[in-house]
Amino acid sequence: MNSYRSHQQNVIRILEMLEKGRFISRRQAARLFDCTEGTITIWLNELREDGHKIQYSRSLQKYILIKKNELKG
């Protein structure tokens, strides 16, 4: 299904943006992907369910991807 492929490509693009430190806010991502902030939240949660550690940093004012070597403990 074409829409599923597009969905998957968008989720992968979000992950790539996070890896490069270029994912700022849900609002900006929603504008970029021409969707709602709610859709961005769903995609972020899908990535979290896949094991990616994604957090919003208030000090940096953006979402960050925490790499395994950065985890405490």
C-alpha positions as CSV (number, residue, x, y, z in Angstrom):
1,M,0.0,0.0,0.0
2,N,1.4,3.3,-1.0
3,S,0.3,5.2,2.1
4,Y,2.0,2.6,4.3
5,R,5.2,3.0,2.5
6,S,5.0,6.8,2.8
7,H,4.3,6.4,6.5
8,Q,7.3,4.2,7.0
9,Q,9.5,6.6,5.0
10,N,8.4,9.5,7.1
11,V,9.1,7.6,10.4
12,I,12.6,6.8,9.0
13,R,13.1,10.5,8.1
14,I,12.2,11.5,11.6
15,L,14.7,9.0,13.0
16,E,17.4,10.4,10.7
17,M,16.6,13.9,11.8
18,L,16.9,12.8,15.5
19,E,20.2,11.1,14.8
20,K,21.6,14.3,13.2
21,G,20.2,16.6,16.0
22,R,17.9,18.3,13.5
23,F,14.5,17.5,15.0
24,I,13.4,20.6,16.9
25,S,9.7,20.5,17.7
26,R,6.5,18.6,16.8
27,R,5.1,21.8,15.3
28,Q,8.0,22.2,13.0
29,A,8.0,18.6,12.0
30,A,4.2,18.7,11.4
31,R,4.8,21.6,9.0
32,L,7.7,19.8,7.2
33,F,5.7,16.6,6.8
34,D,2.4,18.3,6.2
35,C,0.5,16.6,9.0
36,T,-0.7,17.2,12.5
37,E,1.4,17.4,15.7
38,G,-0.6,14.4,16.8
39,T,0.7,12.4,13.9
40,I,4.2,13.4,14.8
41,T,3.6,12.2,18.4
42,I,2.3,8.9,17.0
43,W,5.4,8.5,14.9
44,L,7.7,9.3,17.8
45,N,5.9,6.8,20.0
46,E,6.4,4.2,17.2
47,L,10.1,4.8,17.3
48,R,10.1,4.5,21.1
49,E,8.2,1.2,20.8
50,D,10.9,0.0,18.5
51,G,13.5,0.6,21.2
52,H,14.7,4.1,20.4
53,K,15.2,6.4,23.5
54,I,13.7,9.7,22.5
55,Q,13.2,12.5,25.0
56,Y,12.4,16.2,25.0
57,S,15.2,18.3,26.5
58,R,13.8,21.4,28.1
59,S,17.3,22.9,28.3
60,L,18.0,22.3,24.6
61,Q,14.3,22.9,23.7
62,K,14.3,20.0,21.3
63,Y,13.8,16.3,21.0
64,I,16.9,14.2,21.3
65,L,17.8,10.6,20.6
66,I,19.7,9.1,23.5
67,K,22.3,6.7,22.1
68,K,23.1,3.5,24.0
69,N,26.6,4.7,25.0
70,E,25.0,7.8,26.6
71,L,22.6,5.9,28.9
72,K,23.4,6.0,32.5
73,G,23.6,2.9,34.6
